[in-house]
Structures are given as C-alpha cells and as structure tokens.
Amino acid sequence: MRRATGIALSLAAITSAAVAQDASNKVMDGGIKIAGWMARVDASRENGSLTEKDAKLESMGNGMHVTTGPAITYYNPANKASGNYTVKATFTESKFQGLNSHPHPYGIMIGGNDLGTPNASMLYCSAYGTGSFIVRGFAPGTGDGTFQLSGRRATPHEAVNKAAGVGQSVSNEVAISVSADKVECLVNGKVVGSYPKADVVGTGKLKSTDGVYGIRFGHNTEAHVSGFTMTKM
C-alpha cells in the first residue's frame, strides 16, 4: 500500500511539474492595440485566469504582430464571410520557439458565431514550425468544448515549412477555403486537409461556415501576420 501511494504521489508531482512548465506567461504591456479588434481566450488549464490583456495584438510594418500569453483567437466583428470564400495570411515566426520549450501553432479562424458567449463556435487551421498542421473547432455541447477534424495531435505534411532549428525563422501561408460541399485547409498553397461540410457543420460542430473570420495563436508564441485577406470564390 505504501508503495502504491508513493507511485501515485510521484505521478502527481510529475503531472504538476509538467503543467507548471507549460503554463501561459503574461506579456508585458499587453492588450489589443488595433481598433475594432476583439479576442477570445481559451478556457484552458494552462491559461488559468489570464485575459486578452496578458497577450498583445499590435500593428507592425506591413501587418499585425502577435505575442502570447494565453492561447487566443483575435477577430474584428466587421470581418465576416459567407458562401464560398478563402481566408488566408502569412505567419512568420522570426525566432522559432522563442517563447516556449516546444512548438505551438498559429493560423486562420473562420465560421465565428456567437463569439463572446457560451455558445461560441469557430473553426481554425494552424501550422507548426515543425512542418505539421492541425484543424480543430470550438463548439458548445462537446466534451471539452472542442471538436477535431485532423486528429487530436498535429499532423506532419510536406507542404508545411520547417524551421531549421530553435531560434531560426520560419514562415507559412495558412488558408481556409469554403466551397459548396467542403472546407479545406491549405498551407503554402497546397491542400493539407479536406473535409465534407457534414463533418464541419452541425450539432457539436460549427453553427455555420458563414461568420466572423480572424487569426488564432497557441500560448507563449510570437509571430508576424501579413497578407491577411478574404476573397470570395
């Protein structure tokens, strides 16, 4: 019995250490510094009680610059898309893993509905500087508030650019394209994931692919966003 208790305590200590190591950090002089933009912070264990003031969205050069802080989605409610469309942007992580001990993603969000409420739903496609991508959504009525399309873990794909190493620069263009019968995630112009609309819209999924679009960042990550555009198809 003592041995079992000792093992349990050891596992608890390991888990506690892992959570502490991956906790979201506060960004100095944080907040949303672009007029009209808003944010939704993930209700996750690593984010704790952090808010949008603990991450930073600002204009810089030819685009926007994001530094997190908590895992967060930025959007302007005026940016809405419907029907068939493509939303894309280029994400440049000038120092790969500059704020974290392991890679975190960044990408495009679409289908934002009821944002700022418990019924919020949205879909995002994000790239990692390791050459992987992930497609996932938030929706009410699911076990942990999310639904998976590409799987629970990042999926490697040759289209996604890899950083040469920690501290090196890596850039990826990420896009989500919506057509009459499917939703596709593209990285650097190549389709990395394609999903029937029936897998994207419905109970425990998106309310609709029509809605607000924006950008999505994992926690403790910094990258520049350029070429953020929506094009009707």
C-alpha positions in Angstrom: 0.0 0.0 0.0 2.8 2.4 0.8 4.5 1.6 -2.5 1.3 2.3 -4.4 0.8 5.6 -2.6 4.4 6.6 -3.3 3.9 5.9 -7.0 0.7 7.9 -7.0 2.4 10.9 -5.4 5.3 10.7 -7.8 2.9 10.7 -10.8 1.0 13.7 -9.3 4.3 15.5 -8.9 5.3 14.8 -12.5 1.9 16.0 -13.7 2.1 19.1 -11.6 5.6 19.9 -12.9 4.5 19.4 -16.5 1.6 21.8 -16.1 3.7 24.4 -14.4 6.3 24.2 -17.2 3.7 24.7 -19.9 1.8 27.4 -18.1 0.9 30.5 -20.1 3.0 33.5 -19.4 1.9 37.1 -19.1 3.0 39.5 -21.9 4.3 42.9 -20.7 2.3 45.9 -22.0 -0.2 43.5 -23.4 -3.7 44.2 -24.8 -5.4 44.7 -28.1 -3.8 47.7 -29.8 -5.7 47.7 -33.1 -9.0 49.5 -33.2 -12.1 47.3 -33.7 -10.4 44.0 -32.9 -11.5 41.7 -30.1 -10.3 38.4 -28.6 -11.4 35.1 -27.2 -9.1 33.5 -24.7 -9.2 29.7 -24.4 -10.7 28.4 -21.2 -7.8 26.0 -20.6 -5.8 24.8 -17.6 -2.6 26.4 -18.9 -4.2 29.8 -19.4 -5.6 29.9 -15.9 -7.1 33.3 -15.2 -5.2 35.1 -17.9 -7.1 37.5 -20.2 -6.6 39.3 -23.5 -4.6 41.9 -21.6 -1.9 39.2 -21.0 -1.3 38.8 -24.8 -0.6 41.5 -27.4 -2.0 42.3 -30.8 -0.5 45.3 -32.5 0.1 46.9 -35.9 3.7 46.5 -37.1 5.2 47.1 -40.5 3.2 45.5 -43.3 0.8 43.7 -41.0 0.0 42.7 -37.4 2.2 41.3 -34.7 1.0 38.9 -32.0 2.7 37.9 -28.8 1.1 35.4 -26.4 0.4 34.9 -23.4 -2.6 32.7 -23.3 -3.9 30.7 -26.3 -6.1 33.2 -28.0 -8.2 34.0 -31.1 -8.3 37.5 -32.5 -11.1 38.9 -34.7 -12.8 42.0 -35.8 -16.6 41.6 -35.8 -16.8 43.6 -39.0 -14.8 40.9 -40.8 -17.5 38.4 -42.0 -17.5 35.9 -44.8 -20.4 33.9 -46.3 -21.0 31.4 -49.1 -17.8 30.3 -50.9 -14.7 32.1 -49.8 -11.0 31.8 -48.8 -9.3 33.5 -45.9 -5.5 33.5 -45.8 -2.5 35.1 -44.1 1.3 34.5 -43.9 2.6 33.8 -40.4 6.3 34.4 -39.8 7.9 33.2 -36.5 11.2 35.1 -36.6 12.6 33.1 -33.7 11.1 29.6 -33.7 10.1 28.6 -30.1 11.4 31.9 -28.9 8.9 32.0 -26.0 8.4 28.3 -25.3 10.2 25.0 -24.9 8.2 23.2 -27.6 6.3 24.3 -30.8 2.9 26.0 -30.6 0.7 26.8 -33.7 -0.8 29.8 -35.4 -3.3 30.1 -38.2 -6.7 31.2 -39.6 -10.1 31.1 -37.9 -13.4 31.1 -39.7 -17.1 30.5 -39.0 -17.1 32.5 -35.8 -20.6 32.7 -34.4 -22.0 33.8 -31.0 -18.5 34.9 -30.1 -18.3 36.2 -26.6 -21.0 33.9 -25.4 -21.0 30.3 -24.0 -22.5 29.2 -27.4 -19.4 30.4 -29.4 -18.4 28.3 -32.3 -15.4 28.6 -34.7 -13.0 26.5 -36.8 -9.3 27.0 -37.2 -6.4 25.6 -39.2 -3.0 26.2 -37.8 0.6 25.4 -38.8 3.6 24.5 -36.6 7.2 25.4 -37.3 7.9 21.7 -37.2 6.2 21.0 -40.5 2.8 20.0 -39.1 -0.7 21.3 -39.1 -3.9 20.9 -37.1 -7.6 21.6 -37.9 -9.9 21.9 -34.9 -13.0 23.8 -33.8 -14.7 25.1 -30.7 -18.4 24.4 -30.2 -20.9 24.0 -27.3 -22.2 20.6 -26.5 -18.9 18.8 -26.8 -16.9 17.0 -24.1 -14.2 19.6 -23.7 -15.6 22.4 -25.9 -13.7 21.3 -29.0 -14.2 19.1 -32.0 -11.4 17.5 -34.1 -11.1 17.2 -37.8 -7.4 16.4 -38.4 -7.0 14.5 -35.2 -6.1 15.4 -31.6 -2.4 15.9 -32.4 -0.6 17.8 -35.1 -0.2 16.0 -38.5 3.1 16.3 -40.4 2.8 17.4 -44.1 5.4 18.1 -46.7 3.7 21.4 -47.6 4.4 23.0 -44.2 7.7 24.7 -43.9 10.0 23.7 -41.0 12.3 25.9 -39.0 16.0 25.0 -39.4 16.2 24.9 -35.6 15.3 26.7 -32.4 15.7 30.5 -32.8 15.6 30.3 -36.6 13.0 32.0 -38.8 10.1 30.0 -40.3 7.2 31.3 -42.4 4.0 29.6 -43.6 1.0 30.9 -45.5 -2.2 29.4 -44.0 -5.6 29.4 -45.6 -9.1 28.0 -45.1 -11.3 27.7 -48.2 -15.0 27.1 -48.1 -16.9 25.8 -51.1 -20.5 24.4 -51.6 -19.7 21.0 -50.2 -16.4 21.1 -48.4 -13.9 23.0 -46.2 -10.2 22.8 -47.0 -7.1 23.8 -45.1 -4.2 24.9 -47.3 -0.6 25.6 -46.3 1.6 27.4 -48.8 -1.0 26.9 -51.5 -1.4 23.1 -51.1 -4.4 21.4 -49.6 -3.3 19.6 -46.4 -6.8 18.7 -45.2 -10.2 18.5 -46.9 -13.5 17.8 -45.0 -17.1 17.4 -46.2 -19.3 20.1 -44.8 -21.3 17.5 -43.0 -18.2 16.9 -40.8 -17.9 20.6 -40.1 -21.4 22.0 -39.5 -24.0 20.5 -37.2 -24.5 19.6 -33.5 -21.3 19.8 -31.6 -19.6 21.5 -34.6 -20.0 24.8 -36.4 -23.3 26.7 -36.4 -22.4 27.7 -39.9 -19.3 28.3 -42.1 -20.8 31.8 -42.6 -19.5 34.1 -39.9 -16.6 36.1 -38.5 -13.0 35.3 -39.5 -9.8 36.0 -37.8 -6.4 34.6 -36.6 -5.6 32.0 -34.0 -2.5 31.6 -31.8 -1.3 29.0 -29.3 0.1 30.2 -26.0 3.6 31.5 -25.4 4.1 32.2 -29.1 5.2 35.2 -31.2 4.8 35.8 -34.9 4.1 38.4 -37.5 0.9 38.2 -39.6 0.9 39.7 -43.2 -1.4 39.4 -46.2 -4.5 38.8 -44.1 -7.3 38.8 -46.7 -10.7 37.3 -47.5 -11.5 36.5 -51.1 -14.9 35.5 -52.4 -14.9 32.5 -54.7 
